[in-house]
Each structure stands twice: as structure tokens, then as C-alpha cells.
Amino acid sequence: MMTTAPVPERYVSFANIDFDGNMGEVLRHLRRYLGDPAHRNPLWERFERRMEKAVADSLPVADRLLLLHSHVYYMDELFEEHDDEAALAALRKLEYECF
């Protein structure tokens, strides 16, 4: 007997959506670039400080989501610049399910 995973209900109740998992996946991709000195700049340095504070202070998921949401176009540009399809897919999933 085959079981299927619960379908996210974004427009109904946000049930079955893994907010932390979606955010974590995008952040894992992003950190690969931010760890490279070639991609360091004041924007990403500020983003890292704000995200570290959001995680350390145990801010609500909504605050971490807002931080990611406010940087979505920059992440999109970075991932597209490097033809990083896996990172783009994770970002699209985060956008679709969580924003």
C-alpha cells in the first residue's frame, strides 16, 4: 500500500508546510556562496548578522520568513548568476509555500 505525503494547504490553512525546513534549505544554498570571499559584500554581511540574531533570539518563524522574503530578489539574482538550479528550486518552493 502506497501512502502519499500530505499536500501543503497554503491558501487554506498553511497546514502541512515545513516552514523551518524550507527556510533551512534556502539558507544552506545561500551559505555556500556567503562562505566564499568572492561573494562577500555589505548586503550579505548585514543579512548574515540579522539572520544570526533572528535564530539566536528564537524569534518567531514569521520574523525569519520576513527577513528571507525581503532578500528574495537578491538571492534569486545570486542563484541565477551561478545557474544554481537546486538553489533556485528551493527558493521557488519557499516563495510558493511560505510567502
N, CA, C and O atoms as a printed pandas DataFrame, in Angstrom:
     atom_number atom_name residue_name chain_id  residue_number  x_coord  y_coord  z_coord
0              1         N          MET        A               1    0.831   -1.163    0.000
1              2        CA          MET        A               1    0.000    0.000    0.000
2              3         C          MET        A               1    0.886    1.239    0.000
3              4         O          MET        A               1    1.773    1.381    0.842
4              5         N          MET        A               2    0.642    2.116   -0.933
5              6        CA          MET        A               2    1.449    3.321   -1.072
6              7         C          MET        A               2    0.734    4.504   -0.424
7              8         O          MET        A               2   -0.442    4.750   -0.689
8              9         N          THR        A               3    1.456    5.233    0.428
9             10        CA          THR        A               3    0.871    6.415    1.038
10            11         C          THR        A               3    1.493    7.649    0.404
11            12         O          THR        A               3    2.647    7.621   -0.024
12            13         N          THR        A               4    0.741    8.708    0.347
13            14        CA          THR        A               4    1.264    9.938   -0.221
14            15         C          THR        A               4    1.498   10.949    0.886
15            16         O          THR        A               4    0.843   10.924    1.928
16            17         N          ALA        A               5    2.443   11.834    0.637
17            18        CA          ALA        A               5    2.744   12.882    1.607
18            19         C          ALA        A               5    1.599   13.883    1.635
19            20         O          ALA        A               5    0.953   14.122    0.614
20            21         N          PRO        A               6    1.347   14.465    2.794
21            22        CA          PRO        A               6    0.292   15.479    2.869
22            23         C          PRO        A               6    0.596   16.634    1.919
23            24         O          PRO        A               6    1.748   17.045    1.778
24            25         N          VAL        A               7   -0.412   17.138    1.289
25            26        CA          VAL        A               7   -0.271   18.244    0.354
26            27         C          VAL        A               7   -0.351   19.553    1.129
27            28         O          VAL        A               7   -1.269   19.747    1.926
28            29         N          PRO        A               8    0.611   20.459    0.900
29            30        CA          PRO        A               8    0.528   21.744    1.591
30            31         C          PRO        A               8   -0.768   22.471    1.235
31            32         O          PRO        A               8   -1.210   22.439    0.087
32            33         N          GLU        A               9   -1.367   23.120    2.222
33            34        CA          GLU        A               9   -2.614   23.844    2.021
34            35         C          GLU        A               9   -2.374   25.336    2.213
35            36         O          GLU        A               9   -2.927   25.951    3.125
36            37         N          ARG        A              10   -1.564   25.899    1.365
37            38        CA          ARG        A              10   -1.135   27.277    1.516
38            39         C          ARG        A              10   -2.294   28.254    1.621
39            40         O          ARG        A              10   -2.308   29.089    2.525
40            41         N          TYR        A              11   -3.244   28.174    0.742
41            42        CA          TYR        A              11   -4.312   29.166    0.721
42            43         C          TYR        A              11   -5.461   28.840    1.663
43            44         O          TYR        A              11   -6.398   29.627    1.790
44            45         N          VAL        A              12   -5.400   27.701    2.316
45            46        CA          VAL        A              12   -6.476   27.312    3.212
46            47         C          VAL        A              12   -6.064   27.473    4.665
47            48         O          VAL        A              12   -6.733   28.161    5.436
48            49         N          SER        A              13   -4.964   26.840    5.035
49            50        CA          SER        A              13   -4.616   26.841    6.445
50            51         C          SER        A              13   -3.116   26.845    6.722
51            52         O          SER        A              13   -2.711   26.890    7.883
52            53         N          PHE        A              14   -2.301   26.802    5.707
53            54        CA          PHE        A              14   -0.858   26.643    5.844
54            55         C          PHE        A              14   -0.501   25.312    6.502
55            56         O          PHE        A              14    0.612   25.139    6.999
56            57         N          ALA        A              15   -1.443   24.377    6.503
57            58        CA          ALA        A              15   -1.195   23.052    7.074
58            59         C          ALA        A              15   -0.226   22.283    6.177
59            60         O          ALA        A              15   -0.194   22.479    4.962
60            61         N          ASN        A              16    0.545   21.422    6.787
61            62        CA          ASN        A              16    1.472   20.524    6.091
62            63         C          ASN        A              16    2.613   21.251    5.386
63            64         O          ASN        A              16    3.211   20.703    4.460
64            65         N          ILE        A              17    2.922   22.460    5.803
65            66        CA          ILE        A              17    4.043   23.204    5.224
66            67         C          ILE        A              17    5.175   23.211    6.245
67            68         O          ILE        A              17    4.976   23.559    7.409
68            69         N          ASP        A              18    6.352   22.827    5.795
69            70        CA          ASP        A              18    7.532   22.780    6.653
70            71         C          ASP        A              18    8.294   24.106    6.528
71            72         O          ASP        A              18    9.264   24.207    5.777
72            73         N          PHE        A              19    7.844   25.106    7.264
73            74        CA          PHE        A              19    8.460   26.429    7.180
74            75         C          PHE        A              19    9.948   26.366    7.514
75            76         O          PHE        A              19   10.774   26.881    6.761
76            77         N          ASP        A              20   10.292   25.739    8.640
77            78        CA          ASP        A              20   11.698   25.659    9.036
78            79         C          ASP        A              20   12.524   24.893    8.018
79            80         O          ASP        A              20   13.644   25.297    7.703
80            81         N          GLY        A              21   11.996   23.803    7.503
81            82        CA          GLY        A              21   12.719   23.021    6.505
82            83         C          GLY        A              21   12.932   23.801    5.222
83            84         O          GLY        A              21   14.020   23.763    4.647
84            85         N          ASN        A              22   11.906   24.508    4.766
85            86        CA          ASN        A              22   12.035   25.312    3.544
86            87         C          ASN        A              22   13.054   26.432    3.730
87            88         O          ASN        A              22   13.883   26.680    2.855
88            89         N          MET        A              23   12.987   27.103    4.877
89            90        CA          MET        A              23   13.952   28.173    5.142
90            91         C          MET        A              23   15.363   27.602    5.246
91            92         O          MET        A              23   16.310   28.170    4.702
92            93         N          GLY        A              24   15.498   26.489    5.940
93            94        CA          GLY        A              24   16.815   25.874    6.111
94            95         C          GLY        A              24   17.439   25.466    4.795
95            96         O          GLY        A              24   18.644   25.626    4.603
96            97         N          GLU        A              25   16.639   24.943    3.890
97            98        CA          GLU        A              25   17.158   24.524    2.584
98            99         C          GLU        A              25   17.696   25.721    1.807
99           100         O          GLU        A              25   18.780   25.644    1.229
100          101         N          VAL        A              26   16.962   26.813    1.788
101          102        CA          VAL        A              26   17.425   28.014    1.083
102          103         C          VAL        A              26   18.687   28.561    1.750
103          104         O          VAL        A              26   19.634   28.955    1.069
104          105         N          LEU        A              27   18.694   28.584    3.077
105          106        CA          LEU        A              27   19.866   29.096    3.789
106          107         C          LEU        A              27   21.098   28.226    3.554
107          108         O          LEU        A              27   22.211   28.746    3.477
108          109         N          ARG        A              28   20.920   26.925    3.441
109          110        CA          ARG        A              28   22.071   26.046    3.147
110          111         C          ARG        A              28   22.687   26.405    1.796
111          112         O          ARG        A              28   23.908   26.481    1.661
112          113         N          HIS        A              29   21.844   26.621    0.814
113          114        CA          HIS        A              29   22.357   27.030   -0.506
114          115         C          HIS        A              29   23.030   28.395   -0.415
115          116         O          HIS        A              29   24.120   28.589   -0.952
116          117         N          LEU        A              30   22.393   29.325    0.254
117          118        CA          LEU        A              30   22.934   30.675    0.360
118          119         C          LEU        A              30   24.275   30.690    1.078
119          120         O          LEU        A              30   25.183   31.422    0.682
120          121         N          ARG        A              31   24.406   29.891    2.125
121          122        CA          ARG        A              31   25.658   29.877    2.899
122          123         C          ARG        A              31   26.846   29.372    2.083
123          124         O          ARG        A              31   27.989   29.737    2.355
124          125         N          ARG        A              32   26.574   28.533    1.082
125          126        CA          ARG        A              32   27.673   28.096    0.210
126          127         C          ARG        A              32   28.311   29.297   -0.479
127          128         O          ARG        A              32   29.528   29.340   -0.656
128          129         N          TYR        A              33   27.501   30.259   -0.864
129          130        CA          TYR        A              33   28.019   31.451   -1.529
130          131         C          TYR        A              33   28.581   32.456   -0.536
131          132         O          TYR        A              33   29.612   33.076   -0.795
132          133         N          LEU        A              34   27.913   32.618    0.592
133          134        CA          LEU        A              34   28.368   33.607    1.563
134          135         C          LEU        A              34   29.678   33.206    2.222
135          136         O          LEU        A              34   30.397   34.058    2.743
136          137         N          GLY        A              35   29.991   31.924    2.205
137          138        CA          GLY        A              35   31.266   31.457    2.737
138          139         C          GLY        A              35   32.429   31.719    1.795
139          140         O          GLY        A              35   33.590   31.562    2.174
140          141         N          ASP        A              36   32.121   32.118    0.571
141          142        CA          ASP        A              36   33.140   32.402   -0.447
142          143         C          ASP        A              36   33.445   33.900   -0.422
143          144         O          ASP        A              36   32.546   34.709   -0.647
144          145         N          PRO        A              37   34.693   34.285   -0.152
145          146        CA          PRO        A              37   35.038   35.718   -0.096
146          147         C          PRO        A              37   34.666   36.486   -1.370
147          148         O          PRO        A              37   34.463   37.699   -1.316
148          149         N          ALA        A              38   34.576   35.815   -2.485
149          150        CA          ALA        A              38   34.218   36.490   -3.734
150          151         C          ALA        A              38   32.792   37.034   -3.698
151          152         O          ALA        A              38   32.452   37.945   -4.453
152          153         N          HIS        A              39   31.972   36.481   -2.833
153          154        CA          HIS        A              39   30.574   36.912   -2.752
154          155         C          HIS        A              39   30.292   37.792   -1.539
155          156         O          HIS        A              39   29.144   38.159   -1.289
156          157         N          ARG        A              40   31.326   38.126   -0.796
157          158        CA          ARG        A              40   31.133   38.967    0.386
158          159         C          ARG        A              40   30.877   40.406   -0.043
159          160         O          ARG        A              40   31.557   40.938   -0.920
160          161         N          ASN        A              41   29.900   41.016    0.581
161          162        CA          ASN        A              41   29.638   42.433    0.379
162          163         C          ASN        A              41   28.804   42.915    1.562
163          164         O          ASN        A              41   28.303   42.097    2.333
164          165         N          PRO        A              42   28.649   44.213    1.717
165          166        CA          PRO        A              42   27.909   44.731    2.878
166          167         C          PRO        A              42   26.471   44.204    2.973
167          168         O          PRO        A              42   25.975   43.980    4.078
168          169         N          LEU        A              43   25.804   44.007    1.851
169          170        CA          LEU        A              43   24.429   43.498    1.882
170          171         C          LEU        A              43   24.368   42.135    2.547
171          172         O          LEU        A              43   23.582   41.925    3.471
172          173         N          TRP        A              44   25.201   41.201    2.078
173          174        CA          TRP        A              44   25.155   39.839    2.609
174          175         C          TRP        A              44   25.722   39.772    4.013
175          176         O          TRP        A              44   25.290   38.936    4.806
176          177         N          GLU        A              45   26.677   40.626    4.343
177          178        CA          GLU        A              45   27.201   40.654    5.712
178          179         C          GLU        A              45   26.108   41.109    6.684
179          180         O          GLU        A              45   25.969   40.547    7.771
180          181         N          ARG        A              46   25.342   42.113    6.297
181          182        CA          ARG        A              46   24.236   42.572    7.136
182          183         C          ARG        A              46   23.157   41.499    7.241
183          184         O          ARG        A              46   22.604   41.267    8.316
184          185         N          PHE        A              47   22.865   40.853    6.126
185          186        CA          PHE        A              47   21.880   39.774    6.136
186          187         C          PHE        A              47   22.300   38.685    7.116
187          188         O          PHE        A              47   21.483   38.222    7.913
188          189         N          GLU        A              48   23.562   38.273    7.066
189          190        CA          GLU        A              48   24.050   37.217    7.976
190          191         C          GLU        A              48   23.918   37.625    9.435
191          192         O          GLU        A              48   23.499   36.822   10.269
192          193         N          ARG        A              49   24.270   38.853    9.746
193          194        CA          ARG        A              49   24.141   39.325   11.137
194          195         C          ARG        A              49   22.686   39.299   11.584
195          196         O          ARG        A              49   22.381   38.878   12.700
196          197         N          ARG        A              50   21.803   39.743   10.724
197          198        CA          ARG        A              50   20.381   39.767   11.075
198          199         C          ARG        A              50   19.827   38.358   11.226
199          200         O          ARG        A              50   19.034   38.106   12.133
200          201         N          MET        A              51   20.225   37.438   10.362
201          202        CA          MET        A              51   19.732   36.062   10.456
202          203         C          MET        A              51   20.298   35.380   11.700
203          204         O          MET        A              51   19.577   34.659   12.389
204          205         N          GLU        A              52   21.572   35.599   11.990
205          206        CA          GLU        A              52   22.151   35.024   13.207
206          207         C          GLU        A              52   21.393   35.510   14.435
207          208         O          GLU        A              52   21.109   34.726   15.340
208          209         N          LYS        A              53   21.069   36.786   14.470
209          210        CA          LYS        A              53   20.319   37.337   15.601
210          211         C          LYS        A              53   18.919   36.739   15.654
211          212         O          LYS        A              53   18.429   36.406   16.734
212          213         N          ALA        A              54   18.278   36.601   14.513
213          214        CA          ALA        A              54   16.923   36.038   14.475
214          215         C          ALA        A              54   16.907   34.609   14.992
215          216         O          ALA        A              54   15.978   34.215   15.695
216          217         N          VAL        A              55   17.916   33.840   14.654
217          218        CA          VAL        A              55   17.985   32.445   15.102
218          219         C          VAL        A              55   18.377   32.383   16.582
219          220         O          VAL        A              55   17.791   31.616   17.346
220          221         N          ALA        A              56   19.353   33.177   16.981
221          222        CA          ALA        A              56   19.822   33.165   18.373
222          223         C          ALA        A              56   18.750   33.654   19.339
223          224         O          ALA        A              56   18.645   33.149   20.457
224          225         N          ASP        A              57   17.966   34.617   18.922
225          226        CA          ASP        A              57   16.928   35.170   19.792
226          227         C          ASP        A              57   15.649   34.353   19.765
227          228         O          ASP        A              57   14.666   34.709   20.414
228          229         N          SER        A              58   15.661   33.264   19.020
229          230        CA          SER        A              58   14.471   32.425   18.880
230          231         C          SER        A              58   13.248   33.254   18.476
231          232         O          SER        A              58   12.153   33.084   19.010
232          233         N          LEU        A              59   13.469   34.147   17.526
233          234        CA          LEU        A              59   12.354   34.950   17.023
234          235         C          LEU        A              59   11.333   34.040   16.360
235          236         O          LEU        A              59   11.670   32.949   15.899
236          237         N          PRO        A              60   10.118   34.479   16.314
237          238        CA          PRO        A              60    9.097   33.668   15.651
238          239         C          PRO        A              60    9.458   33.396   14.196
239          240         O          PRO        A              60   10.174   34.173   13.565
240          241         N          VAL        A              61    8.959   32.300   13.683
241          242        CA          VAL        A              61    9.202   31.919   12.296
242          243         C          VAL        A              61    8.854   33.080   11.369
243          244         O          VAL        A              61    9.555   33.312   10.384
244          245         N          ALA        A              62    7.802   33.799   11.663
245          246        CA          ALA        A              62    7.371   34.898   10.801
246          247         C          ALA        A              62    8.472   35.937   10.631
247          248         O          ALA        A              62    8.619   36.493    9.542
248          249         N          ASP        A              63    9.247   36.212   11.670
249          250        CA          ASP        A              63   10.316   37.197   11.570
250          251         C          ASP        A              63   11.451   36.690   10.680
251          252         O          ASP        A              63   12.027   37.450    9.903
252          253         N          ARG        A              64   11.760   35.425   10.799
253          254        CA          ARG        A              64   12.804   34.857    9.930
254          255         C          ARG        A              64   12.318   34.805    8.490
255          256         O          ARG        A              64   13.080   35.062    7.558
256          257         N          LEU        A              65   11.047   34.472    8.317
257          258        CA          LEU        A              65   10.470   34.464    6.973
258          259         C          LEU        A              65   10.494   35.859    6.360
259          260         O          LEU        A              65   10.793   36.010    5.176
260          261         N          LEU        A              66   10.187   36.865    7.144
261          262        CA          LEU        A              66   10.193   38.233    6.644
262          263         C          LEU        A              66   11.592   38.630    6.196
263          264         O          LEU        A              66   11.752   39.275    5.159
264          265         N          LEU        A              67   12.592   38.256    6.959
265          266        CA          LEU        A              67   13.972   38.561    6.575
266          267         C          LEU        A              67   14.313   37.897    5.242
267          268         O          LEU        A              67   14.894   38.532    4.362
268          269         N          LEU        A              68   13.960   36.641    5.095
269          270        CA          LEU        A              68   14.212   35.959    3.822
270          271         C          LEU        A              68   13.395   36.588    2.698
271          272         O          LEU        A              68   13.899   36.795    1.595
272          273         N          HIS        A              69   12.151   36.885    2.981
273          274        CA          HIS        A              69   11.282   37.479    1.970
274          275         C          HIS        A              69   11.856   38.805    1.468
275          276         O          HIS        A              69   11.810   39.090    0.272
276          277         N          SER        A              70   12.389   39.603    2.374
277          278        CA          SER        A              70   12.919   40.912    1.982
278          279         C          SER        A              70   14.212   40.809    1.175
279          280         O          SER        A              70   14.673   41.804    0.616
280          281         N          HIS        A              71   14.793   39.626    1.111
281          282        CA          HIS        A              71   16.023   39.423    0.332
282          283         C          HIS        A              71   15.826   38.455   -0.835
283          284         O          HIS        A              71   16.800   38.037   -1.461
284          285         N          VAL        A              72   14.595   38.102   -1.126
285          286        CA          VAL        A              72   14.337   37.070   -2.129
286          287         C          VAL        A              72   14.886   37.455   -3.507
287          288         O          VAL        A              72   15.416   36.598   -4.213
288          289         N          TYR        A              73   14.770   38.702   -3.893
289          290        CA          TYR        A              73   15.258   39.098   -5.215
290          291         C          TYR        A              73   16.775   39.048   -5.294
291          292         O          TYR        A              73   17.331   38.728   -6.345
292          293         N          TYR        A              74   17.446   39.360   -4.202
293          294        CA          TYR        A              74   18.905   39.282   -4.180
294          295         C          TYR        A              74   19.370   37.825   -4.245
295          296         O          TYR        A              74   20.336   37.501   -4.935
296          297         N          MET        A              75   18.662   36.949   -3.512
297          298        CA          MET        A              75   19.003   35.523   -3.566
298          299         C          MET        A              75   18.756   34.973   -4.961
299          300         O          MET        A              75   19.565   34.214   -5.495
300          301         N          ASP        A              76   17.635   35.362   -5.540
301          302        CA          ASP        A              76   17.298   34.924   -6.891
302          303         C          ASP        A              76   18.403   35.334   -7.871
303          304         O          ASP        A              76   18.845   34.530   -8.692
304          305         N          GLU        A              77   18.836   36.568   -7.778
305          306        CA          GLU        A              77   19.895   37.061   -8.659
306          307         C          GLU        A              77   21.192   36.282   -8.458
307          308         O          GLU        A              77   21.848   35.908   -9.430
308          309         N          LEU        A              78   21.561   36.039   -7.212
309          310        CA          LEU        A              78   22.782   35.292   -6.907
310          311         C          LEU        A              78   22.706   33.875   -7.461
311          312         O          LEU        A              78   23.647   33.416   -8.109
312          313         N          PHE        A              79   21.612   33.183   -7.221
313          314        CA          PHE        A              79   21.476   31.805   -7.686
314          315         C          PHE        A              79   21.403   31.737   -9.207
315          316         O          PHE        A              79   21.971   30.827   -9.811
316          317         N          GLU        A              80   20.707   32.691   -9.835
317          318        CA          GLU        A              80   20.638   32.699  -11.298
318          319         C          GLU        A              80   21.997   32.983  -11.911
319          320         O          GLU        A              80   22.365   32.385  -12.922
320          321         N          GLU        A              81   22.737   33.890  -11.305
321          322        CA          GLU        A              81   24.070   34.245  -11.798
322          323         C          GLU        A              81   24.969   33.013  -11.888
323          324         O          GLU        A              81   25.855   32.942  -12.740
324          325         N          HIS        A              82   24.734   32.050  -11.006
325          326        CA          HIS        A              82   25.562   30.843  -10.963
326          327         C          HIS        A              82   24.844   29.617  -11.525
327          328         O          HIS        A              82   25.308   28.489  -11.362
328          329         N          ASP        A              83   23.713   29.848  -12.186
329          330        CA          ASP        A              83   22.940   28.739  -12.764
330          331         C          ASP        A              83   22.722   27.616  -11.752
331          332         O          ASP        A              83   22.813   26.436  -12.087
332          333         N          ASP        A              84   22.439   27.996  -10.527
333          334        CA          ASP        A              84   22.257   27.029   -9.445
334          335         C          ASP        A              84   20.790   26.597   -9.391
335          336         O          ASP        A              84   19.986   27.167   -8.653
336          337         N          GLU        A              85   20.468   25.598  -10.174
337          338        CA          GLU        A              85   19.084   25.137  -10.298
338          339         C          GLU        A              85   18.530   24.583   -8.986
339          340         O          GLU        A              85   17.357   24.791   -8.678
340          341         N          ALA        A              86   19.348   23.889   -8.220
341          342        CA          ALA        A              86   18.881   23.340   -6.943
342          343         C          ALA        A              86   18.520   24.466   -5.977
343          344         O          ALA        A              86   17.497   24.398   -5.295
344          345         N          ALA        A              87   19.353   25.496   -5.918
345          346        CA          ALA        A              87   19.075   26.632   -5.036
346          347         C          ALA        A              87   17.836   27.384   -5.504
347          348         O          ALA        A              87   17.011   27.798   -4.690
348          349         N          LEU        A              88   17.706   27.562   -6.814
349          350        CA          LEU        A              88   16.524   28.239   -7.357
350          351         C          LEU        A              88   15.254   27.457   -7.064
351          352         O          LEU        A              88   14.223   28.047   -6.742
352          353         N          ALA        A              89   15.317   26.141   -7.169
353          354        CA          ALA        A              89   14.145   25.311   -6.879
354          355         C          ALA        A              89   13.750   25.440   -5.408
355          356         O          ALA        A              89   12.565   25.541   -5.089
356          357         N          ALA        A              90   14.736   25.437   -4.515
357          358        CA          ALA        A              90   14.454   25.594   -3.091
358          359         C          ALA        A              90   13.853   26.971   -2.811
359          360         O          ALA        A              90   12.932   27.103   -2.005
360          361         N          LEU        A              91   14.377   27.985   -3.477
361          362        CA          LEU        A              91   13.858   29.329   -3.297
362          363         C          LEU        A              91   12.426   29.435   -3.812
363          364         O          LEU        A              91   11.583   30.059   -3.167
364          365         N          ARG        A              92   12.145   28.840   -4.956
365          366        CA          ARG        A              92   10.781   28.859   -5.519
366          367         C          ARG        A              92    9.792   28.152   -4.583
367          368         O          ARG        A              92    8.662   28.604   -4.400
368          369         N          LYS        A              93   10.235   27.044   -3.999
369          370        CA          LYS        A              93    9.368   26.322   -3.066
370          371         C          LYS        A              93    9.076   27.184   -1.839
371          372         O          LYS        A              93    7.936   27.261   -1.381
372          373         N          LEU        A              94   10.107   27.825   -1.317
373          374        CA          LEU        A              94    9.933   28.715   -0.170
374          375         C          LEU        A              94    8.964   29.845   -0.521
375          376         O          LEU        A              94    8.063   30.163    0.254
376          377         N          GLU        A              95    9.157   30.440   -1.684
377          378        CA          GLU        A              95    8.272   31.525   -2.124
378          379         C          GLU        A              95    6.827   31.039   -2.245
379          380         O          GLU        A              95    5.911   31.679   -1.729
380          381         N          TYR        A              96    6.628   29.937   -2.908
381          382        CA          TYR        A              96    5.286   29.439   -3.175
382          383         C          TYR        A              96    4.549   29.010   -1.893
383          384         O          TYR        A              96    3.380   29.339   -1.690
384          385         N          GLU        A              97    5.251   28.283   -1.055
385          386        CA          GLU        A              97    4.587   27.722    0.123
386          387         C          GLU        A              97    4.530   28.668    1.314
387          388         O          GLU        A              97    3.611   28.585    2.130
388          389         N          CYS        A              98    5.512   29.572    1.422
389          390        CA          CYS        A              98    5.646   30.303    2.689
390          391         C          CYS        A              98    5.443   31.816    2.615
391          392         O          CYS        A              98    5.196   32.450    3.640
392          393         N          PHE        A              99    5.540   32.397    1.438
393          394        CA          PHE        A              99    5.410   33.860    1.355
394          395         C          PHE        A              99    4.020   34.235    0.924
395          396         O          PHE        A              99    3.712   35.419    0.796
